[in-house]
Amino acid sequence: MSHIHWYPGHIAKAQRALKEKLNLVDVILEVLDARIPISSAYADSKALFGIKPRIILLNKADLSDEKLNLKWKKQIEQNTGSICLLTSNGSQKDTNLIINKILECAKPIHEKMTAKGLLPRAIRVMVVGMPNVGKSSTINRLIKKAKTKTGAKAGVTRQQQWVRVHDKIELLDTPGIIPMKQADQNTALKLAFVNSIGENAYDNEYAARELLKCLEREYGENVRSYYNLGNNEITVENVAIARNWIVSGGKPDITRCSQFILSNFRDGKIGKFTLDDFE
């Protein structure tokens, strides 16, 4: 299968529910994958979120190209007019920074409440992002307890749930919403690389081959070094041969090796890479 296609049965319902909940929240916390800052963002985010204050997290920054992280942060802030923070799933050091930025965005809202003679309530924040970008892990880090359901597979979070993360902040965790259409196959491929779409939407061998092509353009030396390829061509076959994964007939084990390559990339074992190009 050389074409990525999904049938997002729950996506349309989740998107409608997200729009309905927008009226209940004060601030949007949008989580992107720092390895694909453009491909993991909603193309119609302005239409989707309206004028709500937005904080953008470039998450999994520990897996992306460190030389490019700050450049992407700057470009996103310039393009969106929103605060952009670099965060990592396994790090607690970002917690206070995120909370302080939420409170900073919410300050004008509290001031309006006070001006109307109302007691300031907890700021309501909606957490949005495509599957597997780290939304639930971000919430868990903020509350320092695993109260939300998390998982490595795309689409684990199905139902919306409110989570109190601070005496002044409530978060609304939402199911990951992938695009309704797959018009751009390059974007779809990158979502497959980082495991943001279900495994039934693509073939592992096809994805692994395309991933190696993508990495070879900017990070070929890293790939050659990690897989001990020497001067050999960067292919799934040669990686399998280097691992001595041979099946009957003396052929390289493509099936096993394809999944291995995808897992290595997703775990950051080959190196820290950013796949999107600056616009």
N, C-alpha and C positions, 0 to 999 in steps of 0.2 A: 504494500500500500504506500504509494508515493504522494498521497494527498491527505492533508489533515482536515478532518471533518468531525464535528461533534453535534450531538442532538441534545441541547441543554434543556431538558424537560422542566427542571425546577428553576431555571434561570429567569424566565419571563415573570414567573410568580414572585421570585425574590426581588426583582427589579421594581415591580409594582409596589411591593411592601416597603422597599427602601424609600421610594418617593413619598409614600404615605407617612413614613416616620420622620421625614425631613422637617415637617412643621413642628415636631416635638423637640428638636435639638437646637443647640446654640452654636456649636462648633463642629466642623468636620475634621476628623483625623484620618487622612488618606495614607495607606501603606503601599509603597512601591517596592519592587525588587531592584536593588542597586545594580545588579548585573544587567538588567534590561529596563532602564528608567523610562524609556518611551513605550516600549512594547507592553509593559505591565501597567500602564496608565490608561484610564478610560479616555477614549478619543473625544467623547462629548461631555467631559467633566463639567464644563461651564454650564451647559444646559441642564445637566443632571443635578448639580449642587446649588445652582443659582448664586446668590450673593452671600451665602453663609461664609463666615470666616473659616479658613482652611489651613491646617498644618499638615505638611507633607513629610512623611518619614521615608527616607531612602534606606530601607531595611536590608539586612544581610550585607551591610557594607564591609563586613569582615571577609566576605567571599568575592567581592568585586575588586577591580583594579585600583589600588590605593592611589596611584598617580592621577586617576581621573575622578575620584570621588568628590573632591572639593570643586572641581570644574563643573560637574553635573549639578551639585548643590547650588552653585552660583547661577547656572543657566536656568534651572527650574524656578528659582526665586525671581529672576528677571522676567521669565515668560509668564508666570502665574500671578506674581505679586503676593505670593503666600510665603510663610515661613517654611524653610526646608531644613530638616535635621538628619544627620547621618546616624543610623542606629544598627545594632547587631542583636540577633535573637538571644544569644547567650550572655549578654552583658547587662549587669545591673546599673552600671554607671550612667546610663541614659535616663534612668527613671525620673530623677528630680528635674532634669532639663526638660523632659516632655511635660511634666506636670506644671512647671513654672511657665512654659510657653502657652499651655492651655489657659491658665489663670490670667496670663497677660492678654490673650485674645478675648477673654471673657470680661475683662475689666469694664469696658464700655457698657456691656449688657447689665452688669450689676449696678453701674451708675444710673442707668435708666430706671431700673427697678426702684432704687432708693429715691430717685426724683419723683416717682409716682407714689411714694409712701408705702411701697411693698417691701417685705423682708426678703433679702437676697436668698434665693434657693440654690441648691447644688447646680452647677453648670452641667448641662447635658451634652455629651459628645457622642457623635456617631463615628464608629470605626468602619471604614470601607476599604475595599481592595479586592483584587482578584484572588482566586484560590491559592493557598500555599505561599503567600508573600510574607506571612508571619503576623497576621492580625491577632489571632488568639494568643500566640506566644508573647506578643507585645503587651496585651492586657494582663496576662499572667505575671509578666515581669513588673507591671505597674502595681498590681495588688499583692505581689510577692507570694501568691498562692495559686495553685492550679485549679481555679474554680470553673474556668471555661473549658470546653472539650477541645482538645487539640489533636493533631495527627499529621503524619507526613504525606498522606495522600490528599490529592486535590478534592475540595468540597466536603471536608469533615464537618464543619459548622453548618448546620441546616436551619436552625431556628434562631430568631432574634432574641437576645437576652440582655437585660440591664445588669451592669456590674458596678458596684460602688468601689472606686479605687482611691478615693480621697474624701475627706469630710466635705469638700466643696466640688467634687467632680463625680459624675456618673457616666459610664461608658455604655454605649449600645453596640454590641458585637453583631455583625451581620454576616450572612452567608457570602462567600466569595462569588462575585458575579463576573463571568467571562463574557466577552462580546457576543451579541446575538448572531452575528455573521462572521464568516471567516474569509473576508474579501482579500486580505493580505496574507499570503502563505508564509512570507518571511517572518511576520509577526507571530503567526500561529506556530511556526517552528520554534521560535525562541521561547514561547510559552511552554512548549513541550519540553524543551531542554531543561527548564527550571522546575518542571513538574507542576505547572499551573493548570493543566488540563488533564482530564481523565485518560488513563492508559488505553482505553478502547478507541480513542480518537486518532491514534497514530500507531505506526509500526516501529518497534524499537530499533530494528536494523536501519531503516530509513532515517530515523532521527539521529542515530549515532553517526552514520556516514555524513549527514549534513552538519552535525556538530563539529566533527573533525575538520571539515572544510572551513567552517566558520573560524575555528580556533587557529588553523594554520595561517590565516592571513595576518594575524597580529601576534599570535602566541605560539608559533610553530616550534621554537626552541624549547619551550616548556614541555610541550607534548612529546617531542622526541626524547628529551631527557627523562621524563617520568616513565615512559614506556620502553626505554632502552632501545630505541629504533635505529640509532646511528644515522647513517645516510639513507636509510630505506624510506620509501614513500609513506606518508602518514595515512594509513588505511586501517579499517577494522581487521582485515585479513592479517596485516603485518603485526598489529598489536596482539592478535591471538597467537600468532606464531612465536612472538617474543615471549609470551606467557607459557608457551608449549601446550596450548589448548587445541588438541587435534582430535577430530572425530574419525569415524570409520572412513576408510578410503584415503586417509592421510590429509584430509581437508581441514582447514581451520574452523574452530567452533564459533561461527558467526553469531548464533543466538546468544550464547553465554557471554561472549565478548561485548556485544552491543549493549546489553544491560549493564555490564561492568563499566564501560566507558561513561554511560549516562550517570551512573551512581557516583563515579569518581569526580565527574564535573560538579554534580549537585552538592557533594560533600566538600568541595574545594580542595581535593587531594592533588589534582593536576596543577593547580595554581589559582591565583585570584584574577578573575577575568571579567571584563565588561564587554558585552556584545553589541550594544546599540552604538551607533555613530552620532556625533553631534549634528544637529540640524543646521 
